[in-house]
Amino acid sequence: MTTSIPHLDAVVVPCRDITRQRAFYERILEHPPAQAGSGWLRFDLDHVSLVLRARGDALFPREGQPGVMLAFRLDSRDEVERWHRRLMMAKVAVLDPPGTLPSGEFALHAADPEGNVLCLFAS
């Protein structure tokens, strides 16, 4: 009997200021959350959901360091360049401008308001 590989359904990002994080992700994703509740919200991104959840419970204590990297695959290097221009115009902190990684992928790295890293890349 073989066990199936689990399907990643969601990435949960703990937030100190969920209102600020919501505004940031709505702005860069260009759509509102699909669902929201008390202390959390969910963006549907094709095959996976991005969930923002307020800190302050047993899973995500009030204090703690962020440290999540969200990697978004784009269709082309040109798309990476377009996202770079878009993020710069939106005054998002770009940590590394577009460039070729040792893996051969073309990527840029940016930060959300709480320091989580966004990687936008193309093969």
SVG drawing of the C-alpha trace seen along z (x, -y; Angstrom):
<svg xmlns="http://www.w3.org/2000/svg" viewBox="-15 -55 40 57">
<polyline fill="none" stroke="black" stroke-width="0.4" points="0.0,0.0 1.5,-3.4 0.8,-6.6 -0.2,-9.6 1.9,-12.7 0.0,-15.5 -1.1,-18.5 -0.1,-21.8 -3.3,-23.7 -2.3,-26.9 0.6,-28.9 -0.2,-30.7 1.8,-33.9 1.6,-35.1 1.1,-38.9 1.7,-41.5 -0.4,-44.0 -2.9,-42.1 -4.6,-45.3 -1.3,-46.6 -0.5,-43.1 -3.9,-42.9 -3.5,-46.3 -0.1,-45.3 -1.2,-41.9 -4.4,-43.4 -2.3,-46.0 0.3,-43.7 -2.1,-40.8 -4.7,-43.3 -7.7,-41.5 -9.3,-41.3 -9.3,-38.2 -11.6,-35.4 -12.6,-35.0 -12.0,-36.9 -12.9,-36.2 -11.9,-37.5 -8.1,-37.6 -7.5,-35.9 -8.1,-36.2 -7.5,-34.1 -6.3,-35.0 -6.9,-32.2 -3.9,-31.9 -4.7,-29.3 -3.8,-25.9 -2.8,-27.3 -4.2,-29.8 -2.2,-32.6 -3.6,-33.0 -2.8,-35.9 -3.4,-35.2 -3.0,-37.6 -0.4,-36.6 -1.6,-36.1 -2.7,-32.4 -0.9,-29.1 0.1,-28.6 1.5,-32.0 2.4,-33.8 2.3,-37.6 6.0,-37.9 8.2,-36.1 10.3,-36.7 8.8,-36.4 10.8,-34.3 8.5,-33.1 9.5,-33.2 6.7,-33.1 7.9,-32.0 5.8,-32.9 6.5,-31.3 6.0,-33.7 5.8,-32.8 8.9,-34.6 11.9,-36.7 10.0,-39.6 7.2,-39.1 9.9,-39.2 11.1,-42.5 7.5,-43.9 6.9,-42.9 10.2,-44.6 9.0,-47.9 5.6,-47.5 7.0,-46.8 9.4,-49.8 6.5,-52.1 4.5,-50.8 7.5,-51.6 7.9,-48.0 11.3,-47.1 13.2,-45.2 15.9,-43.3 17.6,-41.9 16.8,-43.2 16.2,-40.8 19.1,-38.5 20.1,-34.9 20.3,-32.6 22.9,-29.8 20.0,-27.4 19.6,-29.2 16.3,-30.7 15.8,-34.5 14.4,-36.0 13.9,-39.1 13.4,-39.3 11.2,-41.8 9.9,-42.2 6.4,-42.7 5.9,-45.3 6.7,-42.7 9.9,-41.5 8.7,-38.3 10.4,-37.7 8.7,-37.5 10.6,-35.7 9.2,-36.2 11.0,-33.9 10.9,-32.4 12.8,-29.4"/>
</svg>
